[in-house]
Amino acid sequence: MRILKGKDTDLQGTRNVNSIPLSLASQAYIRLVYEDIDGAMSLYKEEERIWRERGIMNSLALALVNQALILNGQNNPQEALPLAEEAYMITVEHGYTTLSEIIQSHFEKIQQEANKRK
């Protein structure tokens, strides 16, 4: 993790403004592998904030669905559902067909889990 954290700092002065949120997503994935769920969620939320601020909607949808998948995996489908739905709606509204199909399958699974718990 030290390498990626250092990379994050180094990238702040670069011209590639997308490097920082992409680094956050990589760090979040690594934290998931090592079962640091809270750390991963924190990084995905920060990634979401940056993509939302920059208006990069396909990446925003991915950050949202990643959070939803974590929450659903923690048996919190009710909390996951609005995130998955927002991710899906973004992809539909912006015409991201392939991404929309992928996120739709996650959204539907989360929706089914949430309905079971009503």
C-alpha positions, -999 to +999 in steps of 0.1 A: +000+000+000+029+024+006+038+024-031+003+033-042+000+060-015+032+076-027+020+073-062-011+092-053+008+121-039+032+122-069+003+123-094-012+155-079+011+176-100+007+157-132-015+167-162-034+134-161-062+146-138-077+111-138-047+094-123-056+101-087-091+086-088-078+056-108-051+051-082-078+053-055-098+025-073-067+004-074-060+009-037-096+001-029-094-032-048-062-041-030-079-033+004-108-056-006-083-084-014-069-080+021-104-078+036-102-041+046-138-034+037-140-001+055-108+011+039-121+001+004-154+018+010-137+050+020-116+050-011-145+042-034-164+071-018-135+095-025-133+082-060-170+088-064-166+124-051-139+131-076-157+116-107-189+134-097-170+167-094-154+162-128-186+150-145-170+117-157-201+097-156-190+062-167-163+062-140-188+076-115-212+047-123-183+022-116-175+038-083-211+037-073-217+001-083-185-010-065-198+005-033-231-012-039-215-046-044-195-042-011-226-032+008-246-061-007-218-084+002-221-072+038-258-082+038-269-045+034-289-047+002-313-019+013-283+005+016-267-009-017-299-005-038-299+033-043-262+032-053-267+004-078-298+021-092-280+055-096-251+037-113-275+019-137-295+051-144-263+070-153-253+043-178-287+043-194-290+081-196-255+085-211-258+056-235-231+034-221-247+002-235-221-024-225-215-009-191-252-006-186-257-043-193-231-052-167-244-028-140-280-039-148-272-074-138-257-063-105-286-039-099-311-067-104-293-090-081-292-064-054-328-055-060-338-092-055-318-093-022-334-061-010-369-074-019-363-106+001-356-086+032-387-064+031 
